[in-house]
Amino acid sequence: MSSPEPVMRKIPIAKAMAEAIGQEMATDPSVLVMGEDIAKLGGVFGTTTGLLDRFGPERVRDTPISETAFIGAAVGLAASGMKPVVELMFVDFFGVCMDAIYNLAAKQCYFSGGQVTCPMVLMTSVGGGYGDAGQHSQCLYATFGHLPGMKVVIPSNAYDAKGLMLAAIRDPNPVIFMYHKALQGMGWLGTVKGSITDVPEDDYIVPIGKAKVVREGSDLTIVSLGAGVHQGLDAAKALAADGVKAEVIDLISIAPLDRETIRASVAKTGRLLVIDDDYLSYGIGAEVIASVCEDRALKLKAPPRRIAYPDIPVPFTPVMEHYVLPNAEKLLGEAKLIMETNA
Amino acid sequence: MTDILVQTGLWEDTDTAVIGSWLYSDGDVVQAGAVIAEIMVEKSSFELTAPASGILHIGAAEESEVAAGQVVGRIS
């Protein structure tokens, strides 16, 4: 028998988020958590499990069902020196609290000439695939990424989730921390295996604004984020069997977008495919592709392509929803077309 | 060799329990007390911890129905 491998501690994203928040609350008394069902229940997506028992109801607060009230309150708390972490249970609910987010939080630092910051984290679930219909399944990456003054991040695995959460809480400006339901580690939603990773118990940061090359290759660049990263990795594995070396980039950060890492990869491969599960038009794919096409130094071997959610509200029926959702198979088909386009 | 048993007495016998997910792969080294799997009962989840340190041998697949007290794997 070979020597035993080092012992890992594998946890899902939800646990990694809760651990990061707990660690920061233990060292920084100005950190507090608010949201619907985040205290007693520990968050419907498990993001705050155990925090109420450790820190008590003063710092871990269940709120009434009014995002307008508690997210507005968080902006005020942040202005007065606290570091609130608030949960918008589904990103789809942003409508009633968007004024507090993009007119107040995002602009606080700018409007005060840098004198008043807004160190708040808004964590929110994104994504569908489990038949929860058009008001509980959207991603809205581009909606938030489009508005200046906020950082917007989404982890694809538990290691990044913990480091990103610690970075987000310590950031002096508002950070929208999106997490994908298909990666949370909540059994009833199904969990993509690759998102459950070894997570150090120590304190560490995953810097906001840096993308990661999660698989190296020289023929094609696949760019994605969140759950799409795992579809990209699956497709890259299948492509390798055909002799195509695909590089996979995990954006991690929607805003700011790490254009350099994308361009450096496409400079090497000359081919680009973007996959995400937000609506297609004006989306992540459009922004990534534009960032590459704008670069005069880059020579492309094939027109860049994107796969995203079609511009329709999310259907309820699972059959219809899965028909329109991006997946590794669609990615693979598109990747093969790009490779055939070779001049 | 230590058997990994599904917890008993945490849910009604009439409820259906399934393995939600294994957090480790077959053959991984695990430490005693680490959460190694999640048991889903209706929409609640229960953590299954490693009864010993060693190499994990998964016996019951994800999504498969399990009963309280059932052996779902071993640690060697």
Interface residues (C-beta under 8 A of the other chain):
Chain A: P4 E5 P6 V7 M8 R9 K10 I11 P12 G185 M186 G187 W188 T191 K193 I196
Chain B: V18 G20 S21 L23 Y24 D28 V29 V30 Q31 A34 V35 E38 I39 M40 K43 S45 S53 I55
